[in-house]
Amino acid sequence: MSQTNPTARRIGRLIEANQRLRDPARTPLNRSPWLPILQRWQAERLAGSFQRFLETPHMRPAAEFFLSDLYGDHDVTGRDGGVARIVPRLVRLLPADFLVTAADAIELGALSHALDLRMVGCLQRGTGRPTLDLERYAQAYREVGLARLRRRQIDLIVEVGEALDDAVRHPMLGRVLRLSRLPARAAGLWELQQFLERGFTAFAELGGAEDFLQTIERQEREVSRRLFCGHPKPFELE
């Protein structure tokens, strides 16, 4: 196979978009002092929302994977930069299922960063020191809008989780993933390999991700709905 593979083309386009978004020369908002403040605030909010999962032993690894690799304050440029150089080899190395999962994760990273930059643009128009509280966050969230893209962000979180859960149900995929360690390291794909292995291992411990994923989806869609409608306590769910 070559980069004519549709998933490979998608990965290539997404990596280019992600690199443009994160390049301070092209997107000066990356230099804003608001960006790390916003990302830390969101990471802390998510950790609070995931508290029940973090306190449940068999769910903790999956929750930590979501917080560290999918939906938190993290930099994916090392992972995606390595992939960008060798997309054709990636197609030959990984099973199709893992290629789609990688593509969804890269899209999620790009979309989340794009939305963060829109938030930063709103926040830095305010006055005073760059400090963030619930009221200011919710106001910027509503000002940015883009409800369809917020829904897509949640869709991608769930799709990556479902793909990893499905992979766990096929032990052969786990063996293939382990066998690809040396070729992945040699090909410069070690960070992507580790990302997939962390996800696979975390979901294997869940013993079925349906409840975990449904809860996250329901919770995050309700949080988004509340933020858009100006609910006074958007994160305090029953």
NORNORPE-V929125 format. One record per residue. N is the residue number from 1. RES is the residue in one letter. PSI is psi in whole degrees, 0 to 359 (999 if undefined). OMEGA is omega in whole degrees, 0 to 359 (* if undefined). BURIAL is # if it has 16 or more other ideal C-beta (glycine too) atoms within 10 Angstrom, else .. Layout:
# NORNORPE-V929125
[[N	RES	PSI	OMEGA	BURIAL] [N	RES	PSI	OMEGA	BURIAL]]
This chain:
# NORNORPE-V929125
[[1	M	164	180	.] [2	S	191	181	.] [3	Q	359	172	.] [4	T	346	174	.] [5	N	129	184	#] [6	P	319	180	.] [7	T	323	177	#] [8	A	318	178	#] [9	R	318	179	.] [10	R	315	179	#] [11	I	315	180	#] [12	G	315	180	#] [13	R	318	182	.] [14	L	320	179	#] [15	I	318	178	#] [16	E	317	179	.] [17	A	318	181	#] [18	N	319	180	#] [19	Q	320	177	.] [20	R	316	182	.] [21	L	324	187	#] [22	R	0	181	#] [23	D	112	182	.] [24	P	331	179	.] [25	A	325	180	.] [26	R	326	184	.] [27	T	88	185	.] [28	P	340	179	.] [29	L	341	175	#] [30	N	340	180	#] [31	R	353	184	.] [32	S	137	175	#] [33	P	344	179	.] [34	W	333	186	#] [35	L	307	179	#] [36	P	328	178	.] [37	I	313	179	.] [38	L	314	184	#] [39	Q	323	176	#] [40	R	318	180	.] [41	W	315	180	#] [42	Q	322	179	#] [43	A	318	179	#] [44	E	321	178	.] [45	R	316	181	#] [46	L	320	178	#] [47	A	321	176	.] [48	G	319	179	.] [49	S	332	182	#] [50	F	9	188	#] [51	Q	318	181	.] [52	R	319	179	.] [53	F	318	182	#] [54	L	335	180	.] [55	E	357	180	.] [56	T	113	191	.] [57	P	313	185	.] [58	H	345	178	.] [59	M	342	185	#] [60	R	313	181	#] [61	P	319	179	#] [62	A	320	178	#] [63	A	317	179	#] [64	E	323	178	#] [65	F	316	178	#] [66	F	315	183	#] [67	L	322	185	#] [68	S	327	189	.] [69	D	337	187	#] [70	L	318	195	#] [71	Y	40	183	#] [72	G	198	183	#] [73	D	93	184	#] [74	H	158	181	.] [75	D	118	183	.] [76	V	11	185	#] [77	T	325	178	#] [78	G	315	179	.] [79	R	309	186	#] [80	D	330	178	#] [81	G	319	177	.] [82	G	321	180	#] [83	V	321	185	#] [84	A	325	185	#] [85	R	337	191	.] [86	I	42	180	.] [87	V	317	180	#] [88	P	320	178	.] [89	R	326	178	#] [90	L	318	181	#] [91	V	322	180	#] [92	R	333	188	.] [93	L	317	189	#] [94	L	146	174	#] [95	P	155	183	.] [96	A	322	181	.] [97	D	319	180	.] [98	F	331	176	#] [99	L	316	179	#] [100	V	318	178	#] [101	T	317	178	#] [102	A	317	179	#] [103	A	316	179	#] [104	D	320	180	#] [105	A	321	179	#] [106	I	319	177	#] [107	E	317	179	#] [108	L	316	179	#] [109	G	317	180	#] [110	A	315	181	#] [111	L	316	180	#] [112	S	319	180	#] [113	H	321	178	#] [114	A	317	178	#] [115	L	322	177	#] [116	D	318	180	#] [117	L	322	176	#] [118	R	318	177	#] [119	M	316	179	#] [120	V	318	178	#] [121	G	322	177	.] [122	C	315	185	#] [123	L	321	185	#] [124	Q	353	174	.] [125	R	349	178	.] [126	G	178	180	.] [127	T	164	177	.] [128	G	184	181	.] [129	R	151	180	.] [130	P	83	174	#] [131	T	149	188	.] [132	L	134	172	#] [133	D	178	184	.] [134	L	315	182	.] [135	E	315	181	.] [136	R	320	179	#] [137	Y	311	183	#] [138	A	322	179	#] [139	Q	315	179	.] [140	A	321	179	#] [141	Y	314	180	#] [142	R	323	181	.] [143	E	320	177	.] [144	V	318	180	#] [145	G	232	178	.] [146	L	50	183	.] [147	A	324	181	.] [148	R	319	180	.] [149	L	328	174	.] [150	R	321	177	#] [151	R	320	179	.] [152	R	322	178	#] [153	Q	315	179	#] [154	I	321	176	#] [155	D	315	183	.] [156	L	321	177	#] [157	I	312	181	#] [158	V	320	182	#] [159	E	319	178	#] [160	V	317	178	#] [161	G	317	179	#] [162	E	321	180	#] [163	A	318	178	#] [164	L	321	178	#] [165	D	319	179	#] [166	D	321	180	.] [167	A	322	180	#] [168	V	330	181	#] [169	R	353	180	.] [170	H	90	185	.] [171	P	330	180	.] [172	M	324	180	.] [173	L	323	177	#] [174	G	319	178	.] [175	R	318	178	.] [176	V	319	180	#] [177	L	317	179	#] [178	R	321	180	.] [179	L	340	182	.] [180	S	2	184	#] [181	R	307	182	.] [182	L	312	176	.] [183	P	323	180	.] [184	A	317	178	#] [185	R	316	181	.] [186	A	328	183	.] [187	A	358	181	#] [188	G	22	183	.] [189	L	25	188	#] [190	W	321	181	.] [191	E	320	177	#] [192	L	319	178	#] [193	Q	314	181	#] [194	Q	321	177	.] [195	F	312	180	#] [196	L	319	180	#] [197	E	320	178	#] [198	R	316	179	#] [199	G	316	181	#] [200	F	314	181	#] [201	T	317	181	#] [202	A	318	182	#] [203	F	334	175	#] [204	A	324	180	#] [205	E	337	181	.] [206	L	325	184	#] [207	G	34	183	.] [208	G	119	189	.] [209	A	5	188	#] [210	E	309	181	.] [211	D	316	180	.] [212	F	309	184	#] [213	L	320	179	#] [214	Q	321	179	.] [215	T	315	178	.] [216	I	314	181	#] [217	E	312	181	.] [218	R	315	182	.] [219	Q	311	185	#] [220	E	328	176	#] [221	R	323	178	.] [222	E	320	176	.] [223	V	314	180	#] [224	S	316	179	#] [225	R	316	181	.] [226	R	319	179	#] [227	L	317	181	#] [228	F	327	183	.] [229	C	3	176	.] [230	G	29	178	.] [231	H	136	184	.] [232	P	338	180	.] [233	K	71	188	.] [234	P	337	185	#] [235	F	356	182	#] [236	E	83	183	.] [237	L	155	178	.] [238	E	999	*	.]]
